[in-house]
Each structure stands twice: as C-alpha cells, then as structure tokens.
Amino acid sequence: MNQALRVAMADRGETVESLAEQVGVDPKTVARWVTPGRVPHPRHRAAAAVALGREVEDILAGRFETP
C-alpha cells in the first residue's frame, strides 16, 4: 500500500503537506502512511483516495496504474 500511495501522490503532484491538508491530518501522519508497515485509519484511507482520484481498494492492493 505504501508504494502505491507514493505513486498516486506523485501522479497527482501531491506533497505530504498538500495531501495532509486535504485529508485533515497532520503532515507527519501522511509521512507515516508512506512508511512501510503503516496503514491509514479507514476514514483517512477513503479521504486520501478521493483526494488522489483513486479507489481505496487499488491503493490497499498496491495497484499502481494511473487512472
């Protein structure tokens, strides 16, 4: 999931700070999400997926395709 999240962020030109602002969390929280072994809380996963134009399932499954 972590690599897929990084790829989705890069595809949309999002930074840790910009995604954090859109999701309503601290940038340190988003930084943790892109660290191996960390997974966002379900409500934050959904908000991040919407902000990134992806499906939650695709990010969780580690699918990297650009929509």
N, C-alpha and C positions, 0 to 999 in steps of 0.2 A: 504494500500500500504506500509506503513512504516514497519510493521512487516514482510511482505513478502520480502521487500528489506533487512532487517536484516538477515532473514533466508537464502536468496540467498547469501549474503555476507559470512555468516558463512559456508555454504555448500562449497563455493569455497576457503575458507581460506583467504578471503579478509579483510583487515582492512579499516578503514575510509581513512587512508593515501594512501594505495595502490589503492583503487578504485578512489580516487580523482586524483591521478597521471594518471591513465588510461583514465579517462574521460576528464582530462584537466581543473579541477576546484580546488579550494582551499579545503583543508580538512574540514574547517569549513562549507563549503557548503554541503558536504556529511553528516556531522554530523547533519545538519538541516533536511536533507531528511529523516533521521531515527527518527526524532521527530514527534510525532503525529500532524497531521494537515498541514504538509508541503509536497509539491509535486514538484519534479524537473521540470525544463523547458523541453518542449518536446524533444529538441535535446539532452539534457543531459539524459533524460529517455532512449532514444534509445542507446546512448553510454554506459550507465550503464548496460542495458540489454545485449548488446553484450559482454561486459566485464565479465558479470556474467553467460553467457551462457543460458539466459532465454529469453522468449518473453516479450515484453513490456506489452502486454495485461495481461499476467499472473501476473506480478508484480503489475500492476494497480488494477487488480481484487483481489489481496490478495491471490493468489493461492500459496501454499507453497510446492507443490510436487517437489522433486528433479528430474531433467530430467534424 
